[in-house]
Amino acid sequence: MNVRKQLADFYRQVKARAPDNYESFAELVGPDLIWVDDEYLKAQPRVAIIGQQLLEGDYTYPEFVKNWEVDDAIEEYIKFDYGVKYYSTPFWQFFHQVRTLQHGPNAGRRMVLWTNLVKFVATDESSILWKPYAEAALQLQQDMLTTELAIVRPDICLFVTGPDYDFVLKRYFGGILFEPLDLPVRQFARLVHPRLPRHSYRTYHPNYLNRDRKSRWNKVLQMLSQELSWPNTVSP
């Protein structure tokens, strides 16, 4: 079945299973839905970068359930166009550096997939994870990321979520292992789980890596270069 159709069909199931009290989740913005470009589908290998959470959105959860069509919600992801307006921010700098190191300087901007570990953000644009309703919100999105990854089938997963979000990874990938490599495990770890590809890693969010380019940002990219046999390495 077509990958984009599989995603849309799954998102319709997510919408259809909304709880009866969905209107009580008015403080939640999202969930964000993804779309895959032909550039990603044709890429060898396929790389997915998973961020912490939705940054901002166009609809609250009640609006999504009651008023938004799945195709229209997916269109918002397409229009965001891989952070074209936020190119100078650390996250998107890191994203596109990984893309070019993996696929070369002429790689299309949609060649690497982007999604998020947490599919919602609070209406004040803060994380939902430390809100009173965090558990209920996480339950709403319980299988969203795992199903997305099962459908889009990346060969490499890079979680730039940092150690503070490890409890969410453990929730969605029960029994996941964080294997240390040549960097402190809080900074960089190989993730081992049967529902993740062999090349799966967790590192800090680029905002934190950006605070020390030499000992954080570059060392993480050097580690990835070593693990993934990139043709171009990052200078120490």
Secondary structure, DSSP 4 states (H G I P E B T S, - for coil): --HHHHHHHHHHHHHHT--TTGGGGTTEE--------HHHHH-SS-EEEEEEE----S-BHHHHHHT--HHHHHHHHHHHTTTGGGTTSHHHHHHHHHHHHHH-TT--TTSSEEEEEE--EETTSS-STTSTTHHHHHHHTTTHHHHHHHHH--SEEEE---GGGHHHHHHHSTT-EEEE-SS-TTTEEEEE-TTS-SEEEEE--HHHHTT-IIIIIHHHHHHHHHHHT-SSPPP-
